[in-house]
Amino acid sequence: MTEQTNIIANLITVSPVVGVLIYFILYFQKVIKAYKLEIEKKDEQIEKLYEDKTSQAVEVVSMAKDLNETLNKLADKIAN
């Protein structure tokens, strides 16, 4: 009987600690999930900004090439 009493006494002593640990685990799982969603949203925003800036850079480079070709043609016409 004392063995059963010891087991029950240990369960009563340990169960609040286990309950608190389980609560913290569940709480941090929710917090981590919220942070993951926030990070995914920010990654999407970053990807969108990157694509916009890349397309703008391509436009600038193509305009510079066109301008360079125009200047080369103008220089050829002036030289002749």
Legacy VTK file of the C-alpha trace (Angstrom):
# vtk DataFile Version 3.0
C-alpha trace
ASCII
DATASET POLYDATA
POINTS 80 float
0.000 0.000 0.000
2.855 2.398 0.713
4.146 1.912 -2.807
0.798 2.990 -4.246
0.698 5.937 -1.858
4.186 6.975 -2.960
3.167 6.775 -6.616
0.075 8.907 -5.981
2.097 11.419 -3.953
4.672 11.658 -6.749
1.943 12.164 -9.360
0.365 14.951 -7.317
3.765 16.597 -6.933
4.843 16.206 -10.561
1.555 16.801 -12.400
1.451 20.617 -11.975
4.982 20.855 -13.323
4.077 18.633 -16.256
0.942 20.687 -16.839
2.941 23.915 -16.918
5.474 22.367 -19.300
2.704 21.190 -21.614
1.137 24.662 -21.497
4.446 26.300 -22.435
4.997 23.813 -25.242
1.543 24.499 -26.687
1.948 28.255 -26.233
5.306 28.352 -27.978
3.972 26.173 -30.797
1.282 28.801 -31.426
3.813 31.625 -31.230
6.199 29.861 -33.597
3.376 29.178 -36.057
2.403 32.868 -35.988
6.024 33.895 -36.612
6.294 31.429 -39.496
3.197 32.940 -41.118
4.622 36.430 -40.653
7.945 35.365 -42.144
6.182 33.793 -45.146
4.260 37.036 -45.760
7.460 39.064 -45.536
9.229 36.626 -47.869
6.438 37.118 -50.416
6.787 40.901 -50.108
10.552 40.678 -50.505
10.197 38.438 -53.566
7.703 40.855 -55.118
9.981 43.845 -54.463
12.940 41.914 -55.868
11.032 41.102 -59.059
9.936 44.738 -59.422
13.465 46.049 -58.931
14.883 43.435 -61.301
12.440 44.395 -64.031
13.258 48.078 -63.481
16.976 47.329 -63.719
16.441 45.436 -66.987
14.519 48.411 -68.361
17.305 50.816 -67.375
19.962 48.592 -68.941
18.003 48.254 -72.180
17.462 52.023 -72.309
21.188 52.562 -71.782
21.998 50.133 -74.616
19.550 51.912 -76.916
21.061 55.263 -75.982
24.556 53.915 -76.588
23.558 52.604 -80.044
21.949 55.933 -80.882
25.066 57.826 -79.813
27.283 55.467 -81.840
25.124 56.001 -84.949
25.197 59.760 -84.378
28.968 59.690 -84.003
29.280 57.700 -87.252
27.078 60.196 -89.112
29.072 63.121 -87.758
32.367 61.427 -88.688
31.243 60.824 -92.277
LINES 1 81
80 0 1 2 3 4 5 6 7 8 9 10 11 12 13 14 15 16 17 18 19 20 21 22 23 24 25 26 27 28 29 30 31 32 33 34 35 36 37 38 39 40 41 42 43 44 45 46 47 48 49 50 51 52 53 54 55 56 57 58 59 60 61 62 63 64 65 66 67 68 69 70 71 72 73 74 75 76 77 78 79
